Amino acid sequence: MTVNILGNTPKEQWLRAIDIFDLAVGSNIETALNKLDEGWEAEEMRDPLDTALRVLNDYTHEMKRLVNAVFED
């Protein structure tokens, strides 16, 4: 017996893969923002990092919407 950690259906696999991508990229951005709060000297990076989080959230939402449309239940 094999266990598929991403899910049993193509839809589940795509949605979980999107979540993993979002978590990986988002956590790196959050780490950078936290470092700015700890006193990094790159305050000019805050706006691009905030923008990156917003774009990532928009991308994640649109990818999930696409997967849900392609793999209707």
C-alpha positions in Angstrom: 0.0 0.0 0.0 1.3 3.5 -0.8 0.2 6.7 0.7 0.2 9.8 -1.4 0.8 12.8 0.9 -0.5 15.2 -1.7 -3.9 13.5 -2.0 -5.7 10.8 -3.8 -7.1 12.8 -6.7 -5.4 15.2 -9.2 -7.5 18.1 -7.7 -6.3 17.3 -4.2 -2.7 17.0 -5.4 -2.8 20.3 -7.2 -4.4 22.1 -4.3 -1.9 20.7 -1.8 1.0 21.5 -4.1 -0.2 25.1 -4.3 -0.4 25.2 -0.5 3.2 23.9 -0.2 4.4 26.5 -2.7 2.6 29.3 -0.8 3.9 28.1 2.5 7.5 27.9 1.2 7.6 31.3 -0.5 5.4 33.0 2.1 7.5 31.8 5.0 10.7 33.1 3.4 9.1 36.6 2.9 7.8 36.6 6.4 11.3 35.7 7.7 12.7 38.6 5.8 10.0 41.0 7.2 10.8 39.8 10.7 14.5 40.4 10.2 13.6 44.0 9.3 11.6 44.3 12.5 14.8 43.0 14.3 16.8 45.9 13.0 18.1 45.0 9.6 19.5 48.0 7.8 17.4 47.4 4.7 14.2 49.2 5.6 13.7 50.1 1.9 13.0 46.4 1.4 9.7 46.5 3.5 7.5 47.8 0.6 8.8 45.2 -2.0 8.4 42.4 0.6 4.9 43.5 1.5 4.1 43.7 -2.2 5.6 40.2 -2.7 3.3 38.8 0.0 0.3 40.5 -1.6 1.2 39.1 -5.1 1.8 35.6 -3.6 -1.6 35.7 -2.0 -3.2 36.8 -5.3 -1.3 34.1 -7.2 -2.3 31.4 -4.7 -6.0 32.4 -4.8 -6.0 32.4 -8.6 -4.2 29.1 -8.9 -6.7 27.5 -6.5 -9.6 29.0 -8.5 -8.2 27.6 -11.7 -7.7 24.1 -10.2 -11.2 24.2 -8.8 -12.6 25.1 -12.2 -10.7 22.5 -14.0 -11.4 19.7 -11.5 -15.1 20.3 -10.8 -16.5 17.8 -8.3 
